[in-house]
Amino acid sequence: LGPTSAPVTTADGQTLPVDASMEGMPSIAFDAVFVPGGAQSIQALSSDGVALHYLLEAYKHLKAIALNGEARQLLVLLKLEADAGLIPDADASKFQAFFDAIAQHRVWAREPKAKAIPA
């Protein structure tokens, strides 16, 4: 997914195809959300209301969420706290926790906090 359906450019200048835009494929269509790092990418997502809503909606619907590198800044911006299904600083050593959260289908312990999210 991307902010639009246009290809995205990586830090090393390569392009990656995008299957759909965040507006066209809401988080409810997926079991989990992974946000890769990258300073330029996260700077762009930080000022994109659709992207921010996407993460809030995934959080509210108790989805597993993992963020890598600079993507952790989005948690600070959105005032979301890490829990068993929200994995900041996701790297190879923490992916098992992300997979375990996905296997649970929902992060039920998050439900009381999620009720306050206006997504």
PAZAPA-4460 file (N, C-alpha, C; in steps of 0.05 Angstrom, whole numbers, plus 32768, in hexadecimal, padded with zeros to 4 digits):
% residues 119
    n_x    n_y    n_z   ca_x   ca_y   ca_z    c_x    c_y    c_z   seq   type   mol
   8011   7FE8   8000   8000   8000   8000   8011   8019   8000     1      L     A
   8006   802E   7FF6   8014   8047   7FF6   8000   805E   7FFA     2      G     A
   800B   8076   7FFC   7FF9   808E   7FFF   7FE7   8090   7FE6     3      P     A
   7FF1   8089   7FCF   7FE2   8088   7FB6   7FE9   806E   7FA9     4      T     A
   7FDD   8069   7F92   7FE3   8050   7F84   7FFC   8053   7F72     5      S     A
   8009   806A   7F72   8021   806E   7F63   8038   8060   7F6F     6      A     A
   804C   8057   7F5F   8063   8049   7F6B   8072   805C   7F7E     7      P     A
   807F   8050   7F92   808F   805F   7FA5   80AC   805B   7F9F     8      V     A
   80BC   806F   7FA6   80D9   806E   7FA1   80E7   8068   7FBC     9      T     A
   80F9   8054   7FBB   8108   804C   7FD3   811F   8060   7FD8    10      T     A
   812B   805E   7FEF   8142   806F   7FF6   8159   806C   7FE2    11      A     A
   815C   8055   7FD6   8171   8051   7FC2   8169   8057   7FA6    12      D     A
   8151   8063   7FA2   8148   806C   7F88   8139   8057   7F77    13      G     A
   8134   8040   7F82   8125   802C   7F73   8107   8032   7F77    14      Q     A
   80F7   8028   7F65   80DA   802C   7F68   80CD   8011   7F6F    15      T     A
   80B9   8013   7F80   80A9   7FFC   7F88   808C   8000   7F7F    16      L     A
   8080   7FEC   7F74   8063   7FEF   7F6D   8052   7FEF   7F86    17      P     A
   803C   7FFC   7F84   8028   7FFE   7F9A   800F   7FF0   7F90    18      V     A
   8005   7FDE   7FA0   7FED   7FCF   7F98   7FD4   7FDF   7F9B    19      D     A
   7FD3   7FF1   7FAF   7FBB   8001   7FB3   7FC2   8019   7FC5    20      A     A
   7FB0   802C   7FC6   7FB5   8043   7FD8   7FA8   803D   7FF3    21      S     A
   7FB0   804B   8008   7FA5   8048   8022   7F87   804F   8022    22      M     A
   7F80   8063   8012   7F63   806A   8011   7F53   8054   8004    23      E     A
   7F5E   8046   7FF1   7F50   8031   7FE2   7F4F   8016   7FF0    24      G     A
   7F61   8012   8003   7F62   7FF9   8012   7F65   7FFF   8030    25      M     A
   7F4F   8004   803D   7F51   800B   805A   7F5D   7FF4   806B    26      P     A
   7F66   7FFC   8082   7F73   7FE8   8094   7F61   7FD1   809C    27      S     A
   7F47   7FD6   809B   7F35   7FC0   80A2   7F36   7FA9   808F    28      I     A
   7F42   7FAD   8077   7F45   7F98   8063   7F5D   7F86   8069    29      A     A
   7F6D   7F8C   807D   7F85   7F7D   8083   7F86   7F74   80A0    30      F     A
   7F95   7F5F   80A5   7F98   7F55   80C1   7FAC   7F65   80D1    31      D     A
   7FBE   7F73   80C4   7FD4   7F80   80D2   7FDF   7F97   80C0    32      A     A
   7FEF   7FA8   80CD   7FFC   7FBE   80BF   8019   7FBE   80C6    33      V     A
   802A   7FC0   80B2   8047   7FC4   80B6   804F   7FDE   80A9    34      F     A
   805D   7FEF   80B7   8067   8008   80AC   8085   8008   80AC    35      V     A
   8091   8006   8094   80AF   8006   8093   80B9   8022   8099    36      P     A
   80D2   8023   80A1   80DF   803D   80A6   80E8   804B   808D    37      G     A
   80F7   8060   8091   8101   8070   807B   80FA   808D   8081    38      G     A
   810E   809E   8084   8109   80B9   808D   80F6   80C9   807B    39      A     A
   80FA   80C8   8061   80E8   80D6   804F   80CC   80CB   804F    40      Q     A
   80CA   80B1   8050   80B0   80A4   8050   80A0   80AC   8069    41      S     A
   80AD   80AB   8080   809F   80B1   8099   8099   80CF   809A    42      I     A
   80AA   80DF   8090   80A4   80FC   808F   808A   8101   807F    43      Q     A
   8088   80F3   8068   8071   80F6   8057   8058   80EB   8065    44      A     A
   805A   80D3   8071   8043   80C7   807E   803A   80D8   8096    45      L     A
   804D   80E5   80A4   8046   80F5   80BC   8034   810D   80B6    46      S     A
   8034   8115   809D   8023   812C   8096   800C   8124   8083    47      S     A
   8007   810A   8081   7FF2   80FF   8070   7FDB   80F5   8081    48      D     A
   7FC5   8104   8081   7FAE   80FD   8091   7FA3   80E2   808C    49      G     A
   7FA3   80D9   8073   7F99   80BF   806C   7FAB   80A9   8079    50      V     A
   7FC5   80AD   8078   7FD8   8099   8084   7FD4   8098   80A2    51      A     A
   7FD2   80B0   80AE   7FCF   80B0   80CC   7FB4   80A4   80D4    52      L     A
   7F9F   80AA   80C5   7F85   809D   80CA   7F87   807F   80C7    53      H     A
   7F96   8076   80B3   7F99   8059   80AE   7FA4   804B   80C6    54      Y     A
   7FB9   8057   80D2   7FC5   804B   80EA   7FB2   804C   8102    55      L     A
   7FA4   8062   8105   7F91   8065   811C   7F7A   8051   8118    56      L     A
   7F71   804D   8100   7F5C   803A   80FB   7F65   801E   8100    57      E     A
   7F7D   8017   80F8   7F88   7FFC   80FE   7F8A   7FF8   811C    58      A     A
   7F93   800C   812A   7F95   800B   8147   7F7A   8007   8154    59      Y     A
   7F67   8017   814B   7F4B   8015   8156   7F3F   7FFA   8151    60      K     A
   7F45   7FEE   813A   7F39   7FD4   8133   7F4A   7FBD   813E    61      H     A
   7F5C   7FC4   8150   7F6C   7FB0   815F   7F7E   7F9F   814E    62      L     A
   7F87   7FAA   8138   7F99   7F9C   8126   7FB6   7F9C   8131    63      K     A
   7FC5   7F88   8129   7FE2   7F87   812F   7FEF   7F9D   811E    64      A     A
   8002   7FAC   812A   8010   7FC1   811C   802D   7FBF   8123    65      I     A
   803F   7FC0   810F   805C   7FC1   8114   8067   7FD8   8104    66      A     A
   807A   7FE5   8111   8088   7FFC   8104   80A6   7FF8   8105    67      L     A
   80B4   8000   80F0   80D0   7FFC   80EF   80DF   8017   80ED    68      N     A
   80F5   8019   80FA   8106   8031   80F8   80F7   804B   80FE    69      G     A
   80FA   805E   80EC   80EE   8078   80EF   80CF   8078   80F2    70      E     A
   80C3   8062   80EA   80A5   8060   80EB   809B   8063   8108    71      A     A
   80AD   805D   811B   80A5   8060   8138   809C   807C   813E    72      R     A
   80A6   8090   812F   809D   80AB   8133   807F   80AF   8130    73      Q     A
   8073   809E   8120   8056   809F   811C   8047   8099   8136    74      L     A
   8052   8087   8147   8045   8081   8160   8045   8099   8173    75      L     A
   805B   80A8   8173   805D   80C0   8183   8049   80D5   8179    76      V     A
   8049   80D9   815F   8036   80EC   8153   8019   80E5   8159    77      L     A
   8012   80CC   8158   7FF6   80C3   815C   7FF0   80BD   817A    78      L     A
   8005   80BF   818B   8002   80BA   81A7   7FF8   809D   81AD    79      K     A
   8003   808A   819F   7FFD   806E   81A3   8013   8061   81B2    80      L     A
   800B   8050   81C5   801F   8042   81D6   8022   8025   81CC    81      E     A
   803A   801C   81CD   8040   8000   81C6   8030   7FED   81D8    82      A     A
   8028   7FD7   81CC   801A   7FC2   81DC   8022   7FA7   81CF    83      D     A
   8015   7F92   81D6   801B   7F77   81CC   8018   7F76   81AD    84      A     A
   8007   7F87   81A2   8002   7F86   8186   800C   7F9F   8177    85      G     A
   8018   7FB1   8185   8024   7FC9   8178   8042   7FC9   817D    86      L     A
   8051   7FC1   8169   806D   7FBB   816C   807D   7FD2   8160    87      I     A
   8088   7FE4   8171   809A   7FF8   8166   80B6   7FEC   8162    88      P     A
   80C6   7FF9   8152   80E1   7FEF   814D   80E2   7FD2   8144    89      D     A
   80CF   7FCA   8133   80CD   7FAF   8129   80E6   7FA9   8118    90      A     A
   80F4   7F95   8120   810B   7F8B   8110   8108   7F6C   8110    91      D     A
   811C   7F5F   8105   811B   7F42   8103   8116   7F34   811D    92      A     A
   8121   7F40   8133   811E   7F33   814D   8102   7F36   8159    93      S     A
   80F3   7F49   814F   80D8   7F4E   815A   80C2   7F46   8147    94      K     A
   80C8   7F3B   8130   80B3   7F34   811E   80A2   7F1D   8129    95      F     A
   80AD   7F0B   8139   809D   7EF5   8144   8087   7F00   8155    96      Q     A
   808C   7F16   8164   8077   7F22   8174   8061   7F2D   8162    97      A     A
   8069   7F39   814C   8056   7F43   8138   8045   7F2C   812D    98      F     A
   8052   7F16   8125   8044   7EFF   811A   8031   7EF3   812F    99      F     A
   803A   7EF2   8148   8029   7EE8   815D   8010   7EFA   8161   100      D     A
   8014   7F14   815F   7FFD   7F26   8161   7FEA   7F23   814A   101      A     A
   7FF4   7F1E   8132   7FE3   7F19   811B   7FD3   7F00   811F   102      I     A
   7FE0   7EEB   812A   7FD2   7ED1   812E   7FBB   7ED4   8142   103      A     A
   7FBC   7EE7   8154   7FA6   7EEB   8167   7F8E   7EF8   815A   104      Q     A
   7F90   7F03   8142   7F7B   7F0F   8132   7F74   7F2B   813C   105      H     A
   7F75   7F30   8155   7F6F   7F4A   8161   7F80   7F4D   817B   106      R     A
   7F86   7F66   8182   7F94   7F6B   819B   7F7F   7F75   81AF   107      V     A
   7F71   7F61   81BB   7F5A   7F67   81CC   7F61   7F78   81E4   108      W     A
   7F79   7F76   81EE   7F81   7F86   8206   7F82   7FA3   81FF   109      A     A
   7F83   7FAA   81E6   7F84   7FC6   81DE   7F68   7FD3   81DD   110      R     A
   7F53   7FC3   81DE   7F38   7FCE   81D9   7F31   7FE6   81EB   111      E     A
   7F36   7FE6   8205   7F2F   7FFE   8214   7F3C   8018   820A   112      P     A
   7F56   8016   8203   7F64   802E   81F8   7F59   8035   81DC   113      K     A
   7F52   8021   81CC   7F49   8026   81B1   7F2F   8035   81B0   114      A     A
   7F1F   8032   81C4   7F05   8040   81C4   7F08   805E   81C4   115      K     A
   7F1F   8069   81CC   7F24   8085   81CC   7F2E   8090   81B1   116      A     A
   7F34   807E   819E   7F3F   8086   8184   7F28   808F   8172   117      I     A
   7F2A   80A7   8167   7F14   80B2   8156   7F16   80AA   8139   118      P     A
   7F1E   8091   8134   7F21   8088   8118   7F08   807A   810F   119      A     A
***
